[in-house]
């Protein structure tokens, strides 16, 4: 095996994972293992919006997966292959809710103070 073959045996894990990057594919690897290699999902990950991008015989393909459903055993954990790109989606609703919670005390404090006066 030469260096070029070794380097090309990687997948890309991106999106809402703790450590996005390139990860080596050694033997068989599943989607859940790929996400685990990237240290898992972030708090804003949209677990039902995980895409695997793959090129097969020059044709680009994409598969949409739901990590919650895989974890619950509703369907199998798909295998990922060298050169695949895994992208974990962003939950805008979760992000907005968290941002709202951070802003909420700032907004309610003046209102509470006004009601007490």
JOUR-V844643 format. One record per residue. PSI is psi in radians with two decimals (NA if undefined). OMEGA is omega in whole degrees, 0 to 359 (none if undefined). NEAR is the number of other ideal C-beta (glycine too) atoms within 12 Angstrom. Layout:
psi->(PSI;PSI)
omega->(OMEGA;OMEGA)
near->(NEAR;NEAR)
This chain:
psi->(2.27;3.04;-0.68;-0.74;-0.69;-0.79;-0.57;-0.16;0.98;2.75;2.76;2.26;2.14;3.08;-2.48;1.08;2.74;-0.63;1.43;2.63;-2.94;2.33;2.39;2.54;1.97;1.98;-2.58;2.44;2.40;2.98;-0.81;-0.67;-0.67;-0.77;-0.68;-0.67;-0.56;0.35;0.41;-3.12;2.78;3.04;-0.31;0.13;2.44;1.69;-0.35;0.23;1.17;2.16;2.38;2.07;2.36;2.54;2.16;2.06;0.80;-0.04;2.20;2.34;2.74;2.39;2.33;2.27;2.75;1.87;-0.60;-0.75;-0.66;-0.78;-0.60;-0.07;0.27;-0.54;2.89;2.77;1.92;2.60;2.48;2.69;2.83;2.45;-0.06;2.68;2.17;2.22;2.10;2.15;2.92;2.29;1.72;-0.63;-0.78;-0.75;-0.78;-0.73;-0.81;-0.78;-0.69;-0.71;-0.61;-0.60;-0.55;-0.84;-0.60;-0.62;-0.65;-0.47;-0.87;-0.62;-0.74;-0.72;-0.68;-0.66;-0.51;-0.37;NA)
omega->(179;184;181;178;181;182;184;181;181;170;175;176;187;179;187;172;184;180;178;177;178;181;181;175;179;184;179;177;179;178;180;178;179;179;178;177;179;177;175;183;176;180;181;182;175;190;178;182;179;185;170;175;184;174;180;181;177;181;180;180;176;177;180;183;180;183;178;181;178;179;180;178;180;172;187;178;186;178;173;184;177;181;174;172;179;179;177;185;181;178;181;180;179;181;180;179;180;178;178;178;179;181;185;179;179;181;185;181;178;180;179;178;179;180;182;184;none)
near->(8;8;8;9;12;13;14;17;22;25;34;28;38;29;31;31;33;20;20;25;19;22;27;21;27;14;12;14;28;25;39;32;25;44;37;23;27;31;18;22;35;24;17;23;32;27;30;21;28;40;30;36;25;25;15;14;7;7;9;15;17;18;23;21;34;24;35;18;20;22;22;14;10;13;16;14;25;27;22;37;27;25;21;35;30;46;32;39;27;23;22;15;15;21;19;15;15;16;14;15;14;12;13;16;12;14;14;14;13;13;13;13;11;10;9;8;7)
